């Protein structure tokens, strides 16, 4: 039976829109312990646990994995301070989403009117840090932090130029794929060479090895968020890019 000021695991799952299985998993990895376990084996959570769960869900919404969330929660023992930090993050996210909505609206309106698009308008509010977990998992935290520092150091013009280079490379891949060119042919490998230099620039000039570059190509196909950047230039373009990157890695790295 519930005591005053506590919730059963089923009640907590319903209130938060999650599942009992998820809450038990949070407990198994040390993120959310029940305040008590009843004689019937049911888990019960008090108000402190609710605050902890809110912090977990906020951090999940910010894109952090469970290991990163554990690091944050371990380093922040004061709930009020932690929630203040989360509120600041959410307000920043609100601002970023507002800019993203405005940028998409501008793109839509200009497309309908047939007006030229500006890269800095199209990408205002888009945040490269949403890929942090993938970068850290595949290439290590140092690789992410180094690239993140480099990106933040760039001027707005440099950022726009870097984005435009990627758009141009993707469009060139799309045209090559539509023309039926071979991924390992000289024309496509020239595009892939530019692509490699673009990736190296984002890695602060570090030269990706064959495995890293080929692995990036595999991710372009496996992850739909990346695949759509290329497949918008024609179905199958992402796989075409992967094959070109595999050939480049095998022959030149």
Phi, psi and omega in degrees: 000141178292140168267167179299135177077025176218161184227143175286166181297325179292318178296317181295321179297318181294317182296319186269353180075021177249202181232158176299324180298318179296317180296321177295324178294318176302323178291320183293334180261008174084014181271325187216095178274141175294149178290332174198161175241122184289170179300334178277001180087356180287148178264139179233147186232134179265188184295323178298322178293324177298318178297318179299317180295320178301318179298318179299312183293325176296317180292324175298318179296334178277000174096007181279143173281172185295324179295318179293322178298318178300320178298317181295314183294326178293324183277351182234096183271340181270115186297319182296317178297317181297316180294326175298320177295317179298319180299319178298317177300316182295322178294323175295319179295321178299317179296317181295318179295324176298318178292324179295316178301315180297322181292320179292321178298318178296316178300315180298313182295318180292324178296317180295326181271355180073024181270155179293148181262147177249129183301320183294334176283319185292331187248009176296128179092355178273132192245118180293340185289351178294345178261012185304311184300319180296317181295313181298317182295319185275322188234001175098155182295324181299321179297317179294311184296323178296314180292323180296317177298318179299316182296317182291336180284335183295149172286167178300321179295319179294320178297317179297318179296320180295316178297318182296323177300318179294320178298318180295317179297315180298318179295322179293321175300315181299317179294320180295319179295316179297330180279356178079020180288152180282138180301328181264008179285163185298322181295315181288324179293333175293318176298317182295327176297318175296321178298316180299316179295325178295316178297316180299323178297318178291341176264023181059040176083355176293141184267109178301137176284178183300314182296318181294316182291317178295321179296325176297319178298320177297323180293328179300330180269319186288327184257114184299335178296325178277320184302322183294336178297333181256321183290347174293343177266009179135135181304135178090358182293322179300317178294323177299316178297316178302314181296322178294320180290323176298317179295318179297317181296320182288324187266332190236354182242000000 
